[in-house]
Amino acid sequence: MKKQLIFTAILTISFTVLNSAAFAYSTRETTTVPYLVSSTQSPQTRWSNVRHTFRIQIPETSSAVSQVKVILSPGVTVKNDITVHERSGKEIATNSNVGDDAVIINFTEPLKSTNEIEIDMNKVILSRLHRNPWSYRIKTKLADTETELDLGVAQIRNFQR
């Protein structure tokens, strides 16, 4: 029994000592395309009329952004009250088009490397029938291409009263 315990201890220590450290590098520091930073709901309650906000980072090395597309979850209705502004609060001129399944935001001038932009969908009406987290697929178009880049899925959780 003692031999087995000693053998196990020596084996564990040797694996710990001989195992090299793993290094992780942030891909966001070296990325050349925009990416989704965060998403929030305000107020953070189960009300049916809320505001959903998405923050998108545009790196310095990225091409200019000409359009952002937000694909809506089932049970979400968005009114055409959408504002886009920089992190400093300066509003960005846009033309928005709200459909049943997507919101398309076209920028009057393509956005060049601003630190972050915030997209506020101010009048979001949530269905009481859906109780899952609300998921939005966020896509963007760069000014020099016509292909859509998928920025990811923004999830906004429901809060119980």
Buried (B, 14 or more C-beta within 10 A) or exposed (E): EEEEEEEEEEEEEEEEEEEEEEEEEEEEEEEEBBBBBEBBBEEEEEEEEBBBBBBBBBBEEBBBBBBBBBBBBEBBEBEEEBBBBBEEEEEBEBEBEBEEEBBBBBBEEBBEBBEBBBBBBBBBEBEEEEEEEBBBBBBBBBBEEEEEBEBEEBEBEBEEE
